[in-house]
Amino acid sequence: MLLVVPGYKPFLDIPGGIADADESPLAACWREVREEIGLDLPITRLLLVDWIPAHGVWPDGIMFIFDGGQLDEDQAAALMPTTRS
């Protein structure tokens, strides 16, 4: 399982975000993973759907978790941790 600390949240989370207008959950997952970790992964089957309650500035929502496969050695090595300033 891949976890990230997004620049806009002070805690671990899975890569992801909010779907754009007229964007399917699967397309949003693919786009968000590419934006957040820079990899084009073969996002496949839906694993989980869950409701998340409101938290801070974020309203409640529905979370879709998809299978992103397993990173190969080159993909894993390409992930570069960043530091906050």
Rosetta blueprint (number, residue, H / E / L):
1 M L
2 L L
3 L L
4 V E
5 V L
6 P L
7 G L
8 Y L
9 K L
10 P L
11 F L
12 L L
13 D E
14 I L
15 P L
16 G L
17 G L
18 I L
19 A L
20 D L
21 A L
22 D L
23 E L
24 S L
25 P H
26 L H
27 A H
28 A H
29 C H
30 W H
31 R H
32 E H
33 V H
34 R H
35 E H
36 E H
37 I H
38 G L
39 L L
40 D L
41 L L
42 P L
43 I L
44 T L
45 R L
46 L E
47 L E
48 L E
49 V E
50 D E
51 W E
52 I E
53 P L
54 A L
55 H E
56 G L
57 V L
58 W E
59 P L
60 D L
61 G E
62 I E
63 M E
64 F E
65 I E
66 F E
67 D L
68 G L
69 G L
70 Q L
71 L L
72 D L
73 E H
74 D H
75 Q H
76 A H
77 A H
78 A H
79 L L
80 M L
81 P L
82 T L
83 T L
84 R L
85 S L
